[in-house]
Amino acid sequence: MEYTLFIVLLPFLSFLFLGLVGKRLTPRAAGYTGTIVLAISACLSYITAWHYFTTAKVDGIFEKLTPVNFTWLNFTEKLHIDLGILLDPIAVMMLVVITTVSLMVHLYSIGYMHGERGFQRYYAFLSLFTFSMLGLVVATNIFQMYIFWELVGVSSYLLIGFYYTKPEAVAASKKAFIVTRFADLGFLIGILLLSFYTGTFDFERLTSGDTALFAGMEGISFMGCSVISWAVALIFMGGAGKSAMFPLHVWLPDAMEGPTPVSALIHAATMVVAGVYLVARLFPVYYLEAPDVLVLVAVVGAVTSLYAAVVACVQTDIKRVLAFSTISQIGFMMVGLGVSGMEGHEGLGYMASMFHLFTHAMFKALLFLGAGAIIHAVHSNEMTRMGGLRKYLPITHLTFLVACLAIAGIPPFSGFFSKDEILAATFHFSPVLGMVMSFTAGLTAFYMFRLYYRVFWNKANHHDHVPHEAPGSMTVPLILLAAVTLVAGFIPFGKFVTSDSTEYIIHLDWAVASASVAIALIAIGIATLFYRGESTIPDRLATSFRGLHAAAFNRFYLDDLYIFITKKVIFNGISRPVAWFDRHVVDGTMNGFATLSRRVSYSIRGFQSGQLQQYVMVILLGTLLITVLVLFV
Amino acid sequence: MNFLSLFVLVPVLMMVGLFLSKNLRQIRLVMVTGASLLLALSAGLVFAYLGERAAGNTAEMLFTARCSWYAPLNIHYSVGVDGISVAMLLLSSIIVFTGVFASWKMEFLEKEFFLWFSLLSTGVFGFFISIDLFTMFMYYEIALIPMYLLIGIWGSGRKEYSAMKLTLMLMAGSALLLLGILGIYFLSGESSMDLLEIARGHIPEQAQHWLFPLVFVGFGVLGALFPFHTWSPDGHASAPTAVSMLHAGVLMKLGGYGCFRVAIYLMPEAAHDLSWIFIILTGISVIYGAYSAIVQTDLKYINAYSSVSHCGLVLFAILMLNQTAMNGAILQMLSHGLMTALFFALIGMIYGRTHTRDIREMGGLMKVMPFLGVCYVIAGLASLGLPGLSGFVAEMTVFVGAFLHEDTFHRVFTILACTSIVITAVYILRVVGKILHGPVTDRHHLALSDANWYERTSTIVLILAIAGIGLYPLWLSDMINDSLLPVIQNVNL
């Protein structure tokens, strides 16, 4: 299966081509180049998936294949960074997800970004991102993953700051990079710890279930936790940063300053699930060596999920609502992994989490692309400027509705199946956690339909111009993604992707399913009541719970914490004193030596006065002194 | 004649050529010819070296030549190279080449400027090919003295003050160094100045204990060892573009290379015993330089403090005394040399247009000069360790290597040093955000032009080198690894 190399390589070549000669091309040519290259990549991924899932099964288990692998950098005999391609069920699934969404976004952007300055640059960056993301998911070892992890971070930085003359975009790109960099520091230290004790970076060895590999880490603990727990917790920190887990999520809402298709690709469907993918990739290590960290993953996921859902209920910017909804849904995936076991039906959470990653990528990309079409039509992100759009944007309206139903968990849309399995696994693990997640699912249905009604129903609020439906290049991706969302739930996912690579037969847990559908329907009902027509209930609620509303609206002030740490602590608290110390104390000492020697030389240069009498005087006195010393001492 | 000596001969011939040239055209012709010749020579040397190694030549130093020039003290003109010096020579020739293009538009006294510039290059190349302590020291001094004039005459701002400070501090370092070298000569019992001969013998441990700090600090001053780094911000800020490039790009590497080649190689026991002191100092350099860079407002000061941090990592890695970390140190020298030269070149080009280096007075330059802007972003990304560029390869080798140390103390310091990757991101992105992105703040800047052909040459060569190491580091790291073996053997005894 060596041809898989081209899936990764083609976008890179496209990036080089567009980056170096893009300026000479017309925007149209650049857009088509990028899109066609990605279409080839996507076709290759589909072939790979077909090929892999039909042939790679040996004794009922999907094998791990490594069609390409070479040494890129040697550290020691045992430790070396390899670059290569590892194919296993989750990697193949990710290839399909990434190339599909990326292709849709490439296509969509031809219409959406039409006439933008820097169109060629935009496509170059999109290619760079796709290359990095593909390299990340097929990584054969943890260091390769780290390499591409950094590359997706930079692509994300470049794309968030695409409108680089806009100060908000610049600030947002900086924030995104620095916050995730901080998280990556944890990832790096985790890698160092893990490789120091196990002597390998290789995923296949790390996840082989061989406990002897971790024998060196036994009995060593730091602050009450074993060193292996520290290592994988730090690696999880990296994942939490990329996947916008509480409290490292602060960058994601701001990242919405980037072009909307970018938000769909990077900040909804692919890059932000890298953290989930990382935990899934190392799942055997978490499960077998550090089950305590797995609980941490579940708790962080649940807290994030609930927090983001609450915040999403009061935001007024359509993209921010979707951003918080993304954070919340990734929380679901983390919970799924956190509560999962390894073998057989214990692995429900893992399977469900991967399934949800898949379905979420499709319907969330659909939501963002739909939001893009809406923004394209009304030239604003604010929900207050929208309303009554269903007449003007019929295709966008219908596809958006499909996505809303999917995320709310209404059968037979895809989100119902995947989310329901996560809930079932969570209830199995802990009923309390299960109830928290069910409540969050209800909130999800509520805020999504709040969004839906305020945009498409209610009173029209755009006085200056008549909104119009998006061009074909934008609506086609919407329709395709909606179609996927309609049917994806029926994919027998358990046949392909499971925690132990054996087949898993999905049984719907009807108790959980009917309860969650009921909760979703009630939430949608409330949203209908509040937002379908004119209603004063939301405003009255907001005034009676003023404190809570203000706190949620300001994202519980966590962004202020970020500002406090960067501006007050790092800039004013550490850097200024350090710089002052350097100039005045360290350099002052050096200058002090210089001043001292000048003073000394000033004071002794009087001896060299040129007056003969003085010289004779000194000579005589000196001779006398020496004579006295020689005679009497 | 040994062809390594050409590295010294070519700059000398360049000086003769400069002396004879009558106008700016001829001066440029001489400089470009000479610099290209040096670049070709060093590229040829890489191939010749790898060829010899592939043919099974396992001698420690290749292409050696030796002739006595002061018999009473056993001083020889003795040259030879291993993989590390080959890499450093390649770095130096790239910087000299790009430095010539970066100073294409010299304002006044062009001839004298390039004369001193060539003399400085002579010293640098001579230093890297020497394997005789005294010859090495002599070339070291040849490289330092022209700096005083280059900054004092062609510099900007408080140039006399900076030139004086830089020279005095480095001279103080040289004094310690000379003491150390004499100590090694008399106490090693070999009565030899030859590095290899001394390494084969053994310097008594007591002598090592006071010689090691002398040599390490002596070279360390040039390698920006805390707290002897303060010449660096002022010196870099005042120096003209090409001199900053050469100074931060190559001269500071003399410090790291010297620490490695003389201090660690010849005095391994003392290195083991005393490394903890210097690990603390260099660890401070790494973090402290990065934090200081965050609040600076002058582009050159930012870069100078960033150099303190990055060069601190070089010495830090050398002191870990294992092969991987030392390999990382050499890679970091190369990587830092290239990217800091690129930074200084770009800062010079930006300054030449906007006439300010204050980041508060600039904004939105990406729109006005996209080429320079993109290059600056690439330099920044290399500096903050983006994979695919040289910085990542070097830093990761250092961190992985340093973390392999068996002492907890060393590993804790490695983790502290790791935090610099976040702080670096902060100051790099701050500058990029301030000067390149956002709206154009000064409307006079709207009329500025983008890079000329000679500026493009200079930056493109540097970027190609940075990306070359970043994308395909294996040959380089393997070449260095081989040459580290003798040092590692000495250290492990």
Boltz contact constraints between the chains, C-beta under 6 A:
constraints:
  - contact:
      token1: [A, 73]
      token2: [B, 473]
      max_distance: 6.0
  - contact:
      token1: [A, 73]
      token2: [B, 477]
      max_distance: 6.0
  - contact:
      token1: [A, 75]
      token2: [B, 324]
      max_distance: 6.0
  - contact:
      token1: [A, 75]
      token2: [B, 400]
      max_distance: 6.0
  - contact:
      token1: [A, 76]
      token2: [B, 324]
      max_distance: 6.0
  - contact:
      token1: [A, 147]
      token2: [B, 387]
      max_distance: 6.0
  - contact:
      token1: [A, 150]
      token2: [B, 387]
      max_distance: 6.0
  - contact:
      token1: [A, 151]
      token2: [B, 387]
      max_distance: 6.0
  - contact:
      token1: [A, 154]
      token2: [B, 386]
      max_distance: 6.0
  - contact:
      token1: [A, 164]
      token2: [B, 366]
      max_distance: 6.0
  - contact:
      token1: [A, 164]
      token2: [B, 437]
      max_distance: 6.0
  - contact:
      token1: [A, 165]
      token2: [B, 439]
      max_distance: 6.0
  - contact:
      token1: [A, 167]
      token2: [B, 438]
      max_distance: 6.0
  - contact:
      token1: [A, 170]
      token2: [B, 433]
      max_distance: 6.0
  - contact:
      token1: [A, 170]
      token2: [B, 437]
      max_distance: 6.0
  - contact:
      token1: [A, 170]
      token2: [B, 438]
      max_distance: 6.0
  - contact:
      token1: [A, 174]
      token2: [B, 429]
      max_distance: 6.0
  - contact:
      token1: [A, 174]
      token2: [B, 433]
      max_distance: 6.0
  - contact:
      token1: [A, 178]
      token2: [B, 425]
      max_distance: 6.0
  - contact:
      token1: [A, 178]
      token2: [B, 426]
      max_distance: 6.0
  - contact:
      token1: [A, 181]
      token2: [B, 422]
      max_distance: 6.0
  - contact:
      token1: [A, 181]
      token2: [B, 425]
      max_distance: 6.0
  - contact:
      token1: [A, 182]
      token2: [B, 422]
      max_distance: 6.0
  - contact:
      token1: [A, 185]
      token2: [B, 422]
      max_distance: 6.0
  - contact:
      token1: [A, 189]
      token2: [B, 415]
      max_distance: 6.0
  - contact:
      token1: [A, 192]
      token2: [B, 403]
      max_distance: 6.0
  - contact:
      token1: [A, 196]
      token2: [B, 403]
      max_distance: 6.0
  - contact:
      token1: [A, 574]
      token2: [B, 291]
      max_distance: 6.0
  - contact:
      token1: [A, 575]
      token2: [B, 291]
      max_distance: 6.0
  - contact:
      token1: [A, 575]
      token2: [B, 294]
      max_distance: 6.0
  - contact:
      token1: [A, 575]
      token2: [B, 295]
      max_distance: 6.0
  - contact:
      token1: [A, 576]
      token2: [B, 295]
      max_distance: 6.0
  - contact:
      token1: [A, 578]
      token2: [B, 288]
      max_distance: 6.0
  - contact:
      token1: [A, 578]
      token2: [B, 291]
      max_distance: 6.0
  - contact:
      token1: [A, 578]
      token2: [B, 292]
      max_distance: 6.0
  - contact:
      token1: [A, 579]
      token2: [B, 292]
      max_distance: 6.0
  - contact:
      token1: [A, 579]
      token2: [B, 295]
      max_distance: 6.0
  - contact:
      token1: [A, 582]
      token2: [B, 292]
      max_distance: 6.0
  - contact:
      token1: [A, 586]
      token2: [B, 227]
      max_distance: 6.0
  - contact:
      token1: [A, 586]
      token2: [B, 230]
      max_distance: 6.0
  - contact:
      token1: [A, 587]
      token2: [B, 230]
      max_distance: 6.0
  - contact:
      token1: [A, 590]
      token2: [B, 230]
      max_distance: 6.0
